[in-house]
Amino acid sequence: MTIPMMRELIVAALALVLVAGCAATRLAAESQLPPPLIDRLPVRVGVHYSKEFREFVHRETRSQLDYEITLGPAHVLNLDWLLQAMFADVVQVDDPTRVADITPPLIMVLEPKFEEYSFLTPKDVAGEAFLVTIRYLLTVYDGTGGRVDAYSFTGYGRERARTLASKQPLQIATQRAMRDAGAKLAVELTDQETVRMLLRDPREPLPATPSATVPPPPESPPAATPPPGSPPAGTAPSETPPAEPPPAETPPAETAPAEAPPSDAAPADAPPAETPPPATPPLATPPVSAIGR
């Protein structure tokens, strides 16, 4: 057997092993997503798995190797488990647009779809690991079957591998991508504005969007009761004339002394002389000389 023939046989054997392994790449039931650290909501929701989603198989040929990875059945198992951990009651429906007659009524219906499944081999990234990316599209319907929203979320997974022939690293990387996507779904789903609106109590009024909320005009403080003797309430403080200061607080203006002839009158600054009360005219006093004689 020549060397080229041996090489072809080896490549064919590797392809057979990889196809046989990847064709049955499914996550077993015991490989469920970790329990989400959230409270279960007491609501009833529906979920619709289309035939395409249930039977989704990724097929790809790379480097003369055929990859066939079955993803649908494992996703149905894990999404069922995750939704039952998030909501009190989960019902599978055949058509998400015809749910208005279901009793008890559903709060909402979810429809998952695959948008992308891709992976890189150790040969592609010049390393020793498989890298997996899974992107989903989740469409949300209300309890009457009306489509209200849709958003994408992505999971990433990585697992070390030394050879391309082993199916286990690719399977583990796929499982980790599913776990990453499931954790994002558990945390981010109820944070979506439309989902929050659907989950609210129907007896409560519809909450307003924060951006559309108009703050009420500021209210003037209540007028205080004026004390007795105060001016009327309608009078502005600025219109009330200020009280005149007492004369004692105003310093007297200094004036230069007036040039006037001397007089016996008391200075202006001196206090007025006390005027004695009127009395009986004094008796005539004899002159001193007369007394001496």
Secondary structure, DSSP 8 states (H G I E B T S, - for coil): --HHHHHHHHHHHHHHHHHHHHHT----TTS-----SS--EEEEEEE---HHHHT-EEEEEETTEEEEEE-HHHHHHHHHHHHHHHEEEEEE-S-TT--TT-SS--SEEEEEEEEEEEEE-HHHHTSSEEEEEEEEEEEEEETTS-EEEEEEEEEEEEEE-S-SS-SHHHHHHHHHHHHHHHHHHHHHGGGSHHHHHHHS-TTS-----GGG---------------TT---TTS-GGGS------GGGS-------------SS--SSS-----------------HHHHH-
